[in-house]
Structure formats: structure tokens, C-alpha cells
Amino acid sequence: QVQLVESGGGLVQPGGSLRLSCAASGRFFRLYAMGWYRQAPGKQRELVAQITAAGGNTNYIDSVKGRFIISRDNAKNTVYLQMNSLQPEDTGVYYCNIVGRNVEWGQGTQVTVSS
């Protein structure tokens, strides 16, 4: 019954930064590990970053490690993705969801990296 709303995407030049936000409804948000997923043009949706329920541990795919930072504020029912040193291959629609047991997907937020 968790509902998800992503925001913060936009058009940036290579090397730029964006911060995405995911607002989640639901009383038990704090109990779930959360992740950010990306769907690039012509590709399947993939998990790029995840964070444990209390925020103590994070994990990233190799292509974004060192550039992206996932965080959460359980008091605000919100997950964030700070994206730095953006590259054209980071382009896609970004979604958040519960890791391991996805609920209904939100609208996603478009990130376009282009000069």
C-alpha cells in the first residue's frame, strides 16, 4: 500500500549534478530497504542504488559508485539520490521502490544528460 512520487529530474550538461527525491506514503516506510531504479532508453529497468531501512548501509552498481549517493529521512518518509559528475549514459527515467518486494511504480522522473 506504499505510494511513491519521484521528483527532481531535469536536463543537465555532462559533469553536472541533480538531486532526486522520492516521497513515500505509508506508515511503515521506515521498515523497508529502498532503492533507486533507472530505465534508460531501450533498456530494462535496473536497480542502481539501495539503502537499508535505517539508512546504515548503501549499495551501488559499479557504473555509479563514487558519483551517486543514496540517503533517506525516515521522519519525512523520503529517499534521496544525489547524482554528481553526470554522464550521458546516466540518462533515463528514475524510479524509487521497495527493494526485494516492489509495490506499484510511481511516475518516475526524467533525467537527461546532454551538451
C-alpha angles and dihedrals in degrees: 000000000000113000122204133205120184125199143159103073126132147131117306137166122246109282093029130121139232135180118214124200131203117197113199131194122209136087095247100050090121091062097061133082107232134205144189116230129195130205111194121196110287093002137102121257112269135190109245104170137011138184132197122246096264093037096245098124134038135186134193140185112253095251093063101031111123092018104059128055123193119201139161141207108205093187087062097037088235137133122198136199117199108198119194134177090021118201132197090254089063089069115121146088113298123211135177127215146150110288115240096008111047120201126200110317120245126226094275125217125256120237117189121183112191141135 
